Amino acid sequence: MNRRGFLGSLTLGVAGVMLARKSADSATIPQSKATLPTMTVYKTPACGCCKDWMKHIERAGFKVKAVDMDDLTAAKRSAGVPQALESCHTALVGPYVVEGHVPADLIKKMLDETPKIAGLAVPGMVVGSPGMEQGNVRQPYAIIAFTRAGQSSVYARR
């Protein structure tokens, strides 16, 4: 190869690398790296574990808007939360419902993967779940995915 051919090949190679890098830079950023949507949390005014869970969510990068209500029944029914999956607070984030003390990493996973579900729930008040910490005491629990049609399945276990 002569000098002119070598320089031409080198120029094409550099241009190809620059084009590939520009294409990679403009790729879609996953939800966990992008700005997370604001989460609206419906809770009762005096609930301390709800406030602790909201701190957990904020530390994970979510902005939280709290809405205090004396009775959450209407919010839960409107959001489509099955009675069997109810907990102390109901949150809305993007197109999804988050019922109870669902860990933030699983909410991010749900937002990243966009499953065809209504939302996630941790029924009841599970010791050791986010916002329900009691030192080293931890109860095993399931995070339940549910649909508007009333179907549910285990999404994760902790």
Residue pairs with C-beta under 8 A, 6 or more apart in sequence:
1 9
30 112
31 108
31 111
31 112
32 108
32 109
32 111
32 112
36 60
36 61
36 62
36 63
36 108
36 111
37 62
37 93
37 94
37 111
38 62
38 63
38 64
38 65
38 93
39 57
39 62
39 63
39 64
39 65
39 91
39 92
39 93
39 98
39 107
40 64
40 65
40 67
40 91
40 92
40 93
41 50
41 54
41 57
41 64
41 65
41 66
41 67
41 89
41 90
41 91
42 67
42 69
42 72
42 75
42 76
42 89
42 90
42 91
42 92
43 50
43 51
43 66
43 67
43 68
43 69
43 72
43 88
43 89
43 90
44 50
44 68
44 69
44 70
44 72
44 88
44 89
45 68
45 70
47 88
47 89
49 88
49 101
49 125
49 131
49 132
50 88
50 89
50 131
51 131
52 130
52 131
52 132
52 133
53 89
53 101
53 130
53 131
53 132
54 64
54 66
54 131
55 131
56 103
56 104
56 130
56 131
57 64
57 91
57 104
57 107
57 130
58 64
59 104
60 104
60 105
60 107
60 108
61 104
62 93
62 104
62 107
67 75
69 75
72 89
72 90
75 90
76 86
76 90
76 99
79 90
79 92
79 97
79 99
79 118
79 119
80 97
80 118
80 119
80 146
80 148
81 90
81 97
81 99
81 119
81 121
81 146
82 121
82 146
82 150
82 152
84 123
85 99
85 100
85 121
85 123
85 144
85 146
85 152
86 99
86 100
86 121
86 123
87 99
87 100
87 101
87 121
87 122
87 123
87 124
87 125
88 100
88 125
89 99
89 100
90 97
90 98
90 99
91 97
91 98
91 99
92 98
93 107
93 111
94 111
96 107
96 110
96 111
96 117
96 118
96 119
96 120
97 118
97 119
97 120
97 121
98 107
98 119
98 120
98 121
99 119
99 120
99 121
99 122
99 123
100 121
100 122
100 123
100 124
100 125
100 129
101 122
101 125
101 126
101 129
101 130
101 131
101 132
102 120
102 121
102 122
102 129
102 130
102 143
103 129
103 130
103 143
103 158
104 130
106 120
106 143
106 155
106 156
107 120
110 117
110 119
110 120
110 155
115 145
116 147
117 145
117 146
117 147
118 146
118 147
118 148
119 145
119 146
120 143
120 144
120 145
120 146
120 155
121 143
121 144
121 146
122 129
122 141
122 142
122 143
122 144
123 144
125 132
126 132
126 139
126 141
127 133
127 134
127 137
127 138
127 139
128 134
128 137
128 138
128 139
128 141
128 158
129 139
129 141
129 158
140 157
140 158
141 157
141 158
142 154
142 155
142 156
142 157
142 158
143 154
143 155
143 156
143 157
143 158
144 152
144 153
144 154
144 155
145 152
145 153
145 154
145 155
146 152
